Amino acid sequence: MRKFLLITAAGKGERFGGNIPKQFITVKDKPVIIHALTAFFKYKADIKVTVVIDKEFETGLKENLLKYFPEKEFYIIKGGKTRTESVKNGLETIPDLSLVAIHDAARPWVSRNLIAKGFEHAEKHGSAIPFIDITESVREVDGKLNRSVNREKLKLIQTPQFFKSELIKNAYKSINRLFTDDATVLEKAGFKIHLFEGDRKNIKITYPEDIKLVEAFL
């Protein structure tokens, strides 16, 4: 099956702070989003890519894509007010009967092995969602009350998340709520979610201190 990549880069990164969204912060001489794209091109040089971007940063994105990938073509799609809207917009460029990886631009270090396993599992199961185990104690807080939670039953979910394109496209068409990840959208549409082991190095940049961790792996 043909393989496609949808990069979500329309977020403003309020928790990170500053005037530049975290996906455009320079790490090891390149913007974070360029590292993320490079990882996928190392896996498959001719993978088709859609980038969803806020209009305010579209010009800067195009300049960076031309600088680092002058020989490649990209679909540049306007993002929505939420991640859910942005992904729905981007999926309009993805054909049916294909596989799509949906990836956060703020995860610059994703291994070739994880990408390969994700596409392989998605072709077999319809979806493939990477996870990592929780290694610290967890407590659930409800107002002034809190209680211990069995961490063995909990997983941290990463991107990229992989899908048969017609499944995730139809799932997004059927929802009228906001979701924080794509697997939950597919789940709400009535489909089972297939998990596979992710990678602890696949860090999402959320706070400034995350930059140092990412620099250690790039």
N, CA, C and O of each residue as an XYZ file, in Angstrom:
872
protein
N       0.835     -1.203      0.000
C       0.000      0.000      0.000
C       0.872      1.256      0.000
O       1.951      1.272      0.592
N       0.397      2.300     -0.665
C       1.136      3.556     -0.689
C       1.169      4.176      0.702
O       0.229      4.019      1.482
N       2.248      4.877      1.007
C       2.457      5.441      2.333
C       2.504      6.963      2.264
O       3.127      7.545      1.375
N       1.825      7.596      3.228
C       1.756      9.049      3.300
C       2.068      9.505      4.723
O       1.918      8.752      5.685
N       2.504     10.756      4.824
C       2.798     11.364      6.117
C       2.004     12.647      6.249
O       2.004     13.487      5.349
N       1.324     12.793      7.382
C       0.628     14.028      7.728
C       1.280     14.596      8.977
O       1.223     13.993     10.049
N       1.901     15.764      8.833
C       2.583     16.425      9.945
C       1.685     17.535     10.486
O       1.253     18.416      9.742
N       1.411     17.483     11.784
C       0.620     18.542     12.411
C       1.572     19.590     12.986
O       2.330     19.314     13.916
N       1.521     20.793     12.416
C       2.445     21.862     12.821
C       1.723     23.183     13.014
O       2.334     24.248     12.925
N       0.421     23.118     13.280
C      -0.364     24.350     13.397
C      -0.459     24.867     14.817
O      -1.022     25.938     15.044
N       0.079     24.128     15.783
C      -0.015     24.555     17.177
C       0.856     25.760     17.480
O       1.889     25.974     16.847
N       0.416     26.557     18.476
C       1.166     27.755     18.870
C       2.157     27.465     19.992
O       3.064     28.262     20.231
N       1.999     26.328     20.688
C       2.945     25.955     21.736
C       2.953     26.888     22.927
O       4.014     27.333     23.365
N       1.744     27.193     23.469
C       1.656     28.126     24.594
C       2.464     27.663     25.802
O       3.072     28.485     26.487
N       2.480     26.355     26.072
C       3.206     25.867     27.246
C       4.710     26.024     27.105
O       5.427     26.104     28.103
N       5.194     26.069     25.855
C       6.629     26.223     25.633
C       7.066     27.658     25.887
O       8.164     27.898     26.389
N       6.202     28.616     25.537
C       6.545     30.019     25.727
C       7.305     30.582     24.538
O       7.700     29.842     23.638
N       7.508     31.896     24.537
C       8.236     32.539     23.452
C       7.334     32.922     22.297
O       6.136     32.638     22.306
N       7.924     33.571     21.301
C       7.162     34.061     20.153
C       7.171     33.104     18.973
O       6.418     33.287     18.016
N       8.015     32.090     19.036
C       8.135     31.136     17.938
C       7.600     29.784     18.391
O       8.020     29.281     19.433
N       6.688     29.183     17.639
C       6.197     27.842     18.010
C       7.352     26.864     18.121
O       8.342     26.978     17.399
N       7.226     25.909     19.023
C       8.333     24.998     19.321
C       8.792     24.207     18.113
O       9.957     23.817     18.045
N       7.893     23.954     17.144
C       8.294     23.174     15.968
C       9.259     23.937     15.059
O       9.857     23.353     14.155
N       9.410     25.245     15.298
C      10.335     26.042     14.494
C      11.566     26.484     15.271
O      12.411     27.205     14.740
N      11.672     26.055     16.530
C      12.881     26.327     17.310
C      14.055     25.572     16.684
O      13.903     24.431     16.248
N      15.215     26.207     16.644
C      16.398     25.570     16.073
C      17.069     24.666     17.097
O      17.391     25.092     18.206
N      17.275     23.410     16.708
C      17.975     22.426     17.524
C      19.023     21.764     16.640
O      18.695     21.232     15.580
N      20.265     21.792     17.064
C      21.356     21.240     16.261
C      21.336     21.810     14.843
O      21.437     21.073     13.862
N      21.202     23.152     14.754
C      21.314     23.913     13.507
C      20.140     23.753     12.547
O      20.199     24.251     11.423
N      19.068     23.066     12.967
C      17.906     22.913     12.096
C      16.627     23.088     12.910
O      16.606     22.768     14.099
N      15.562     23.591     12.287
C      14.281     23.666     12.990
C      13.793     22.268     13.374
O      14.074     21.292     12.678
N      13.070     22.181     14.472
C      12.560     20.904     14.973
C      11.775     20.168     13.895
O      11.950     18.962     13.726
N      10.918     20.866     13.165
C      10.097     20.216     12.151
C      10.941     19.607     11.040
O      10.557     18.591     10.461
N      12.068     20.204     10.739
C      12.952     19.666      9.691
C      13.553     18.341     10.142
O      13.691     17.419      9.338
N      13.908     18.238     11.406
C      14.396     16.961     11.942
C      13.322     15.886     11.815
O      13.617     14.753     11.435
N      12.073     16.238     12.134
C      10.980     15.267     12.061
C      10.775     14.781     10.632
O      10.608     13.584     10.395
N      10.788     15.700      9.692
C      10.617     15.326      8.289
C      11.785     14.487      7.792
O      11.592     13.520      7.055
N      12.998     14.856      8.194
C      14.181     14.111      7.774
C      14.094     12.658      8.195
O      14.509     11.771      7.448
N      13.563     12.400      9.378
C      13.430     11.026      9.866
C      12.582     10.193      8.919
O      12.915      9.041      8.641
N      11.497     10.756      8.424
C      10.629     10.011      7.512
C      11.260      9.855      6.134
O      11.092      8.817      5.493
N      11.978     10.867      5.671
C      12.638     10.745      4.370
C      13.777      9.722      4.418
O      14.102      9.117      3.396
N      14.379      9.525      5.581
C      15.385      8.476      5.720
C      14.738      7.094      5.620
O      15.351      6.144      5.133
N      13.501      6.997      6.084
C      12.759      5.740      5.965
C      12.326      5.506      4.523
O      12.504      4.408      3.996
N      11.760      6.521      3.881
C      11.264      6.386      2.516
C      11.437      7.728      1.818
O      10.704      8.678      2.093
N      12.399      7.800      0.922
C      12.789      9.083      0.331
C      11.666      9.744     -0.453
O      11.626     10.970     -0.561
N      10.749      8.943     -1.005
C       9.687      9.516     -1.833
C       8.325      9.514     -1.141
O       7.299      9.600     -1.816
N       8.294      9.418      0.178
C       7.021      9.453      0.888
C       6.333     10.793      0.635
O       6.979     11.841      0.632
N       5.029     10.750      0.424
C       4.263     11.959      0.157
C       3.891     12.620      1.483
O       3.437     11.957      2.415
N       4.092     13.939      1.552
C       3.961     14.635      2.831
C       2.959     15.786      2.745
O       2.995     16.598      1.821
N       2.070     15.830      3.728
C       1.183     16.974      3.946
C       1.558     17.623      5.269
O       1.701     16.939      6.282
N       1.716     18.933      5.261
C       2.003     19.677      6.485
C       0.834     20.620      6.757
O       0.459     21.428      5.906
N       0.270     20.505      7.947
C      -0.807     21.409      8.361
C      -0.187     22.521      9.195
O       0.503     22.250     10.178
N      -0.431     23.783      8.805
C       0.281     24.896      9.409
C      -0.655     26.081      9.643
O      -1.598     26.295      8.881
N      -0.393     26.836     10.682
C      -1.106     28.089     10.909
C      -0.669     29.089      9.836
O       0.511     29.169      9.494
N      -1.623     29.841      9.314
C      -1.328     30.750      8.212
C      -0.233     31.752      8.562
O       0.518     32.188      7.689
N      -0.145     32.114      9.836
C       0.860     33.082     10.276
C       2.276     32.604     10.012
O       3.180     33.414      9.805
N       2.476     31.288     10.017
C       3.824     30.739      9.881
C       4.025     30.002      8.557
O       5.027     29.310      8.373
N       3.079     30.152      7.648
C       3.159     29.429      6.378
C       4.371     29.848      5.548
O       5.061     29.002      4.979
N       4.628     31.146      5.482
C       5.757     31.625      4.688
C       7.074     31.085      5.223
O       7.923     30.636      4.453
N       7.249     31.126      6.549
C       8.473     30.597      7.140
C       8.630     29.116      6.896
O       9.737     28.638      6.646
N       7.528     28.380      6.966
C       7.583     26.945      6.689
C       8.049     26.693      5.263
O       8.936     25.872      5.032
N       7.459     27.390      4.314
C       7.824     27.182      2.907
C       9.290     27.511      2.661
O       9.957     26.828      1.884
N       9.791     28.543      3.312
C      11.206     28.905      3.157
C      12.106     27.791      3.680
O      13.121     27.467      3.064
N      11.737     27.212      4.809
C      12.539     26.127      5.370
C      12.462     24.865      4.515
O      13.472     24.190      4.317
N      11.284     24.543      4.012
C      11.155     23.360      3.162
C      11.971     23.517      1.890
O      12.600     22.564      1.430
N      11.964     24.710      1.323
C      12.749     24.956      0.108
C      14.245     24.882      0.401
O      15.022     24.415     -0.431
N      14.642     25.342      1.577
C      16.055     25.338      1.951
C      16.582     23.923      2.164
O      17.655     23.576      1.671
N      15.831     23.110      2.894
C      16.334     21.798      3.287
C      15.897     20.663      2.353
O      16.565     19.632      2.284
N      14.798     20.842      1.646
C      14.299     19.791      0.747
C      13.904     20.396     -0.599
O      12.744     20.299     -1.000
N      14.843     21.014     -1.295
C      14.493     21.743     -2.530
C      13.928     20.859     -3.629
O      13.224     21.347     -4.513
N      14.224     19.569     -3.585
C      13.790     18.667     -4.651
C      12.442     18.012     -4.358
O      11.936     17.259     -5.190
N      11.856     18.278     -3.208
C      10.633     17.582     -2.821
C       9.420     18.508     -2.881
O       9.539     19.727     -2.755
N       8.251     17.896     -3.076
C       6.997     18.638     -3.105
C       6.177     18.308     -1.867
O       6.198     17.179     -1.377
N       5.465     19.293     -1.373
C       4.660     19.129     -0.163
C       3.262     19.698     -0.397
O       3.081     20.661     -1.141
N       2.283     19.080      0.257
C       0.974     19.703      0.387
C       1.026     20.576      1.635
O       1.350     20.087      2.717
N       0.714     21.852      1.496
C       0.663     22.769      2.633
C      -0.797     23.118      2.865
O      -1.442     23.714      2.002
N      -1.321     22.748      4.029
C      -2.738     22.907      4.322
C      -2.922     23.827      5.533
O      -2.164     23.749      6.500
N      -3.921     24.685      5.472
C      -4.218     25.593      6.572
C      -4.782     24.831      7.758
O      -5.698     24.022      7.612
N      -4.229     25.096      8.929
C      -4.698     24.443     10.139
C      -5.997     25.031     10.648
O      -6.376     26.139     10.271
N      -6.677     24.289     11.506
C      -7.901     24.769     12.121
C      -7.628     25.386     13.473
O      -6.474     25.587     13.852
N      -8.689     25.687     14.201
C      -8.555     26.277     15.530
C      -8.077     25.251     16.554
O      -7.542     25.622     17.599
N      -8.268     23.958     16.260
C      -7.867     22.887     17.171
C      -7.079     21.844     16.401
O      -7.084     21.833     15.170
N      -6.399     20.961     17.134
C      -5.682     19.872     16.482
C      -6.646     18.985     15.702
O      -6.327     18.539     14.599
N      -7.815     18.728     16.267
C      -8.806     17.894     15.591
C      -9.179     18.476     14.235
O      -9.212     17.758     13.235
N      -9.458     19.774     14.199
C      -9.800     20.424     12.934
C      -8.632     20.381     11.958
O      -8.827     20.180     10.759
N      -7.422     20.568     12.469
C      -6.242     20.576     11.600
C      -6.016     19.218     10.945
O      -5.746     19.138      9.747
N      -6.129     18.154     11.734
C      -5.943     16.816     11.170
C      -7.031     16.520     10.145
O      -6.750     15.962      9.085
N      -8.259     16.887     10.452
C      -9.354     16.666      9.510
C      -9.077     17.373      8.187
O      -9.323     16.809      7.121
N      -8.567     18.602      8.246
C      -8.208     19.334      7.023
C      -7.116     18.604      6.255
O      -7.205     18.452      5.036
N      -6.087     18.153      6.963
C      -4.970     17.493      6.302
C      -5.347     16.171      5.666
O      -4.821     15.811      4.613
N      -6.251     15.448      6.296
C      -6.645     14.133      5.770
C      -7.349     14.221      4.424
O      -7.442     13.227      3.704
N      -7.840     15.397      4.083
C      -8.483     15.558      2.783
C      -7.501     15.358      1.634
O      -7.915     15.101      0.504
N      -6.204     15.474      1.913
C      -5.196     15.285      0.868
C      -4.741     13.837      0.746
O      -4.004     13.498     -0.180
N      -5.169     12.982      1.664
C      -4.695     11.593      1.708
C      -5.688     10.691      0.974
O      -6.867     10.679      1.330
N      -5.254      9.938     -0.032
C      -6.181      9.081     -0.774
C      -6.579      7.845      0.017
O      -5.854      7.411      0.912
N      -7.731      7.280     -0.316
C      -8.149      6.012      0.267
C      -7.231      4.888     -0.203
O      -6.434      5.055     -1.126
N      -7.362      3.752      0.449
C      -6.585      2.551      0.098
C      -5.088      2.800      0.197
O      -4.304      2.322     -0.622
N      -4.714      3.556      1.216
C      -3.301      3.831      1.465
C      -3.072      3.782      2.972
O      -4.004      3.550      3.742
N      -1.834      4.000      3.382
C      -1.481      4.083      4.800
C      -1.013      5.495      5.108
O      -0.314      6.110      4.303
N      -1.395      6.009      6.266
C      -0.972      7.358      6.644
C      -0.419      7.345      8.063
O      -0.995      6.741      8.968
N       0.704      8.022      8.233
C       1.277      8.273      9.553
C       0.960      9.711      9.920
O       1.258     10.631      9.157
N       0.353      9.909     11.093
C       0.048     11.251     11.577
C       1.021     11.552     12.716
O       1.051     10.853     13.728
N       1.809     12.601     12.529
C       2.935     12.844     13.436
C       2.972     14.297     13.888
O       2.716     15.211     13.105
N       3.297     14.496     15.172
C       3.465     15.839     15.709
C       4.812     16.406     15.279
O       5.844     15.748     15.419
N       4.798     17.624     14.757
C       6.042     18.264     14.327
C       7.004     18.463     15.480
O       8.205     18.624     15.264
N       6.491     18.454     16.711
C       7.342     18.697     17.883
C       8.036     17.440     18.390
O       8.642     17.464     19.462
N       7.958     16.339     17.637
C       8.730     15.124     17.958
C       9.809     14.953     16.886
O       9.566     14.302     15.870
N      10.991     15.527     17.098
C      12.009     15.538     16.048
C      12.815     14.254     15.924
O      13.455     14.022     14.899
N      12.791     13.407     16.970
C      13.600     12.182     16.922
C      12.673     10.982     16.885
O      12.165     10.543     17.917
N      12.457     10.455     15.690
C      11.661      9.239     15.545
C      12.473      8.282     14.687
O      12.930      8.651     13.605
N      12.652      7.074     15.155
C      13.574      6.151     14.493
C      12.966      5.513     13.251
O      11.748      5.400     13.111
N      13.857      5.101     12.357
C      13.428      4.399     11.150
C      12.715      3.104     11.523
O      11.745      2.712     10.875
N      13.200      2.445     12.570
C      12.601      1.187     12.995
C      11.161      1.382     13.470
O      10.284      0.584     13.139
N      10.915      2.446     14.249
C       9.558      2.708     14.721
C       8.628      2.982     13.541
O       7.508      2.473     13.500
N       9.089      3.785     12.585
C       8.267      4.098     11.413
C       7.946      2.832     10.624
O       6.802      2.615     10.224
N       8.959      2.002     10.406
C       8.748      0.768      9.645
C       7.762     -0.157     10.344
O       6.870     -0.713      9.703
N       7.918     -0.327     11.663
C       7.004     -1.188     12.413
C       5.586     -0.631     12.390
O       4.618     -1.383     12.279
N       5.469      0.681     12.493
C       4.149      1.295     12.502
C       3.383      1.049     11.224
O       2.212      0.673     11.266
N       4.024      1.256     10.091
C       3.357      1.007      8.814
C       3.024     -0.473      8.651
O       1.956     -0.824      8.148
N       3.930     -1.326      9.071
C       3.701     -2.768      8.959
C       2.492     -3.206      9.786
O       1.640     -3.949      9.298
N       2.417     -2.749     11.025
C       1.302     -3.111     11.897
C      -0.014     -2.515     11.386
O      -1.058     -3.165     11.452
N       0.037     -1.290     10.883
C      -1.189     -0.643     10.403
C      -1.754     -1.364      9.183
O      -2.970     -1.493      9.043
N      -0.881     -1.832      8.308
C      -1.368     -2.561      7.136
C      -2.064     -3.850      7.550
O      -3.017     -4.284      6.903
N      -1.587     -4.454      8.621
C      -2.159     -5.719      9.090
C      -3.392     -5.516      9.959
O      -4.354     -6.277      9.852
N      -3.377     -4.497     10.818
C      -4.426     -4.340     11.832
C      -5.350     -3.149     11.601
O      -6.376     -3.035     12.272
N      -5.017     -2.275     10.685
C      -5.834     -1.087     10.441
C      -5.355      0.140     11.183
O      -5.555      1.266     10.727
N      -4.721     -0.070     12.328
C      -4.124      1.027     13.084
C      -2.892      0.505     13.795
O      -2.743     -0.700     13.996
N      -2.002      1.424     14.178
C      -0.793      1.056     14.920
C      -0.358      2.269     15.730
O       0.060      3.286     15.176
N      -0.464      2.144     17.051
C      -0.235      3.270     17.944
C       0.929      2.943     18.874
O       0.839      1.985     19.641
N       2.023      3.710     18.829
C       3.170      3.412     19.694
C       2.929      3.847     21.141
O       2.320      4.885     21.400
N       3.421      3.032     22.076
C       3.290      3.348     23.492
C       4.618      3.100     24.192
O       5.485      2.389     23.685
N       4.756      3.706     25.372
C       5.855      3.362     26.268
C       5.271      3.149     27.659
O       4.238      3.720     28.007
N       5.946      2.321     28.447
C       5.488      2.038     29.802
C       5.729      3.231     30.717
O       6.637      4.031     30.492
N       4.909      3.336     31.741
C       5.103      4.332     32.795
C       5.998      3.721     33.864
O       5.727      2.622     34.348
N       7.053      4.420     34.233
C       8.024      3.857     35.171
C       7.936      4.480     36.561
O       8.608      4.023     37.486
N       7.113      5.518     36.719
C       6.971      6.154     38.019
C       5.600      5.851     38.607
O       4.691      5.435     37.888
N       5.449      6.058     39.900
C       4.160      5.866     40.550
C       3.160      6.888     40.028
O       3.528      8.004     39.662
N       1.896      6.494     39.999
C       0.836      7.345     39.454
C      -0.284      7.469     40.485
O      -0.676      6.488     41.117
N      -0.788      8.686     40.640
C      -1.947      8.921     41.492
C      -2.992      9.708     40.720
O      -2.661     10.623     39.966
N      -4.245      9.352     40.909
C      -5.364     10.073     40.319
C      -5.857     11.110     41.317
O      -6.117     10.796     42.478
N      -5.982     12.363     40.845
C      -6.400     13.456     41.715
C      -7.793     13.910     41.316
O      -8.049     14.189     40.145
N      -8.698     13.984     42.294
C     -10.073     14.434     42.065
C     -10.416     15.435     43.162
O     -10.832     15.063     44.259
N     -10.230     16.720     42.839
C     -10.448     17.743     43.854
C      -9.443     17.609     44.970
O      -8.236     17.631     44.729
N      -9.926     17.469     46.190
C      -9.036     17.323     47.338
C      -8.663     15.870     47.600
O      -7.852     15.590     48.484
N      -9.240     14.951     46.849
C      -8.980     13.537     47.047
C      -7.975     13.029     46.019
O      -7.903     13.547     44.904
N      -7.211     12.029     46.390
C      -6.316     11.389     45.433
C      -6.150      9.931     45.825
O      -6.309      9.566     46.989
N      -5.829      9.103     44.840
C      -5.671      7.678     45.115
C      -4.633      7.085     44.180
O      -4.386      7.600     43.090
N      -4.040      6.009     44.621
C      -3.038      5.308     43.832
C      -3.691      4.616     42.640
O      -4.808      4.108     42.737
N      -2.980      4.605     41.520
C      -3.451      3.937     40.305
C      -2.403      2.908     39.891
O      -1.205      3.185     39.954
N      -2.840      1.742     39.475
C      -1.933      0.693     39.019
C      -1.316      1.083     37.681
O      -1.990      1.056     36.651
N      -0.038      1.443     37.697
C       0.607      1.916     36.477
C       0.774      0.820     35.426
O       0.984      1.122     34.251
N       0.683     -0.449     35.834
C       0.833     -1.544     34.874
C      -0.293     -1.536     33.842
O      -0.142     -2.079     32.748
N      -1.412     -0.922     34.191
C      -2.550     -0.864     33.272
C      -2.575      0.413     32.442
O      -3.491      0.618     31.646
N      -1.575      1.270     32.622
C      -1.529      2.551     31.918
C      -0.326      2.608     30.989
O       0.728      2.044     31.286
N      -0.488      3.287     29.873
C       0.595      3.465     28.909
C       0.633      4.918     28.462
O      -0.398      5.589     28.424
N       1.805      5.394     28.130
C       1.964      6.702     27.507
C       1.953      6.522     25.993
O       2.671      5.678     25.456
N       1.141      7.315     25.312
C       0.953      7.163     23.873
C       1.763      8.210     23.123
O       1.826      9.372     23.522
N       2.382      7.777     22.027
C       3.226      8.649     21.221
C       2.628      8.848     19.822
O       1.637      8.213     19.461
N       3.241      9.727     19.057
C       3.080      9.760     17.610
C       4.461      9.468     17.031
O       5.463      9.641     17.725
N       4.536      9.030     15.776
C       3.458      8.937     14.795
C       2.468      7.821     15.106
O       2.823      6.780     15.660
N       1.193      8.077     14.725
C       0.162      7.060     14.795
C      -0.212      6.695     13.361
O      -0.374      7.567     12.507
N      -0.346      5.403     13.116
C      -0.453      4.890     11.755
C      -1.842      4.293     11.516
O      -2.412      3.651     12.397
N      -2.378      4.515     10.306
C      -3.734      4.056     10.016
C      -3.892      3.685      8.539
O      -3.184      4.194      7.671
N      -4.835      2.790      8.285
C      -5.368      2.688      6.933
C      -6.168      3.959      6.692
O      -7.015      4.331      7.504
N      -5.901      4.613      5.593
C      -6.401      5.975      5.416
C      -7.918      6.072      5.420
O      -8.474      7.015      5.983
N      -8.600      5.109      4.800
C     -10.050      5.222      4.740
C     -10.682      5.096      6.126
O     -11.730      5.688      6.384
N     -10.046      4.326      7.021
C     -10.580      4.168      8.371
C     -10.499      5.478      9.148
O     -11.490      5.908      9.738
N      -9.334      6.112      9.154
C      -9.170      7.320      9.949
C      -9.900      8.496      9.306
O     -10.389      9.370     10.022
N      -9.985      8.543      7.993
C     -10.729      9.614      7.334
C     -12.207      9.529      7.675
O     -12.829     10.539      8.004
N     -12.773      8.332      7.598
C     -14.195      8.168      7.924
C     -14.457      8.429      9.405
O     -15.506      8.958      9.772
N     -13.497      8.054     10.255
C     -13.654      8.307     11.678
C     -13.725      9.804     11.962
O     -14.566     10.253     12.740
N     -12.840     10.575     11.328
C     -12.861     12.020     11.542
C     -14.137     12.659     11.000
O     -14.621     13.641     11.562
N     -14.672     12.126      9.943
C     -15.920     12.660      9.394
C     -17.103     12.423     10.325
O     -18.102     13.139     10.256
N     -16.994     11.417     11.198
C     -18.132     11.024     12.032
C     -18.164     11.719     13.386
O     -19.136     11.564     14.126
N     -17.123     12.485     13.734
C     -17.055     13.055     15.082
C     -17.489     14.512     15.105
O     -17.422     15.207     14.091
N     -17.932     14.965     16.264
C     -18.273     16.378     16.460
C     -17.723     16.894     17.787
O     -18.254     17.842     18.367
N     -16.649     16.254     18.260
C     -15.981     16.646     19.494
C     -14.502     16.865     19.232
O     -14.005     16.565     18.146
N     -13.801     17.388     20.227
C     -12.364     17.594     20.117
C     -11.631     16.460     20.811
O     -12.049     15.990     21.869
N     -10.521     16.020     20.199
C      -9.727     14.930     20.756
C      -8.259     15.320     20.732
O      -7.838     16.134     19.910
N      -7.478     14.733     21.642
C      -6.057     15.064     21.724
C      -5.181     14.150     20.890
O      -4.013     14.457     20.653
N      -5.734     13.021     20.440
C      -4.950     12.170     19.545
C      -5.874     11.437     18.583
O      -7.091     11.409     18.766
N      -5.276     10.846     17.559
C      -6.036     10.266     16.458
C      -6.570      8.882     16.786
O      -7.617      8.481     16.277
N      -5.855      8.149     17.633
C      -6.321      6.827     18.026
C      -7.680      6.917     18.722
O      -8.545      6.067     18.511
N      -7.865      7.938     19.543
C      -9.132      8.098     20.251
C     -10.269      8.387     19.283
O     -11.396      7.937     19.493
N      -9.982      9.128     18.235
C     -10.993      9.386     17.205
C     -11.439      8.077     16.571
O     -12.634      7.836     16.401
N     -10.470      7.230     16.220
C     -10.804      5.943     15.609
C     -11.573      5.064     16.586
O     -12.514      4.371     16.200
N     -11.169      5.096     17.851
C     -11.843      4.308     18.882
C     -13.303      4.750     19.039
O     -14.195      3.908     19.143
N     -13.551      6.060     19.057
C     -14.912      6.567     19.205
C     -15.785      6.211     18.008
O     -17.011      6.178     18.113
N     -15.146      5.945     16.867
C     -15.886      5.535     15.673
C     -16.201      4.044     15.687
O     -16.842      3.532     14.769
N     -15.744      3.339     16.742
C     -16.106      1.940     16.908
C     -15.049      0.930     16.543
O     -15.348     -0.260     16.441
N     -13.818      1.368     16.341
C     -12.754      0.452     15.938
C     -11.814      0.156     17.099
O     -11.595      1.006     17.962
N     -11.260     -1.053     17.114
C     -10.261     -1.412     18.102
C      -8.926     -0.779     17.731
O      -8.613     -0.580     16.557
N      -8.151     -0.470     18.761
C      -6.852      0.178     18.562
C      -5.746     -0.842     18.796
O      -5.718     -1.532     19.815
N      -4.836     -0.921     17.831
C      -3.696     -1.833     17.950
C      -2.488     -1.057     18.459
O      -2.071     -0.075     17.845
N      -1.930     -1.496     19.576
C      -0.756     -0.861     20.171
C       0.515     -1.635     19.836
O       0.486     -2.857     19.686
N       1.615     -0.924     19.722
C       2.926     -1.571     19.620
C       3.934     -0.724     20.377
O       3.715      0.466     20.603
N       5.041     -1.345     20.768
C       6.011     -0.674     21.627
C       6.713      0.467     20.902
O       7.259      0.289     19.813
N       6.688      1.644     21.528
C       7.323      2.817     20.957
C       8.772      2.957     21.370
O       9.468      1.959     21.554
N       9.235      4.198     21.518
C      10.653      4.456     21.767
C      10.766      5.626     22.739
O      10.190      6.687     22.497
N      11.501      5.445     23.831
C      11.645      6.501     24.833
C      12.404      7.716     24.293
O      12.285      8.817     24.832
N      13.169      7.517     23.250
C      13.878      8.648     22.653
C      12.957      9.535     21.817
O      13.319     10.658     21.467
N      11.787      9.035     21.505
C      10.824      9.765     20.684
C      10.100     10.797     21.546
O       8.904     10.672     21.811
N      10.831     11.804     21.973
C      10.354     12.792     22.934
C       9.577     13.898     22.228
O       9.975     14.379     21.167
N       8.463     14.289     22.839
C       7.720     15.446     22.344
C       8.203     16.683     23.087
O       8.197     16.712     24.318
N       8.618     17.694     22.352
C       9.066     18.934     22.965
C       7.836     19.708     23.432
O       7.004     20.125     22.626
N       7.740     19.890     24.737
C       6.622     20.612     25.336
C       7.111     21.811     26.138
O       6.505     22.882     26.101
N       8.210     21.624     26.860
C       8.780     22.679     27.683
C      10.230     22.941     27.262
O      10.863     22.057     26.685
N      10.766     24.129     27.535
C      12.141     24.453     27.119
C      13.177     23.430     27.558
O      14.130     23.167     26.824
N      13.009     22.849     28.737
C      14.003     21.879     29.221
C      14.035     20.603     28.388
O      15.006     19.850     28.448
N      12.972     20.352     27.605
C      12.957     19.170     26.743
C      13.995     19.262     25.625
O      14.414     18.246     25.070
N      14.405     20.486     25.301
C      15.378     20.687     24.226
C      16.679     19.938     24.533
O      17.247     19.309     23.641
N      17.152     19.995     25.766
C      18.400     19.341     26.119
C      18.325     17.832     25.928
O      19.293     17.205     25.498
N      17.169     17.251     26.250
C      17.002     15.813     26.058
C      17.046     15.461     24.570
O      17.695     14.492     24.176
N      16.362     16.241     23.758
C      16.333     15.969     22.324
C      17.713     16.126     21.719
O      18.104     15.333     20.863
N      18.465     17.145     22.151
C      19.811     17.369     21.612
C      20.716     16.171     21.853
O      21.620     15.909     21.060
N      20.486     15.450     22.926
C      21.311     14.293     23.242
C      21.118     13.157     22.247
O      22.001     12.313     22.095
N      19.963     13.125     21.560
C      19.669     12.025     20.649
C      19.883     12.384     19.177
O      20.120     11.501     18.353
N      19.800     13.684     18.841
C      19.926     14.075     17.434
C      21.372     14.068     16.981
O      21.658     14.373     15.823
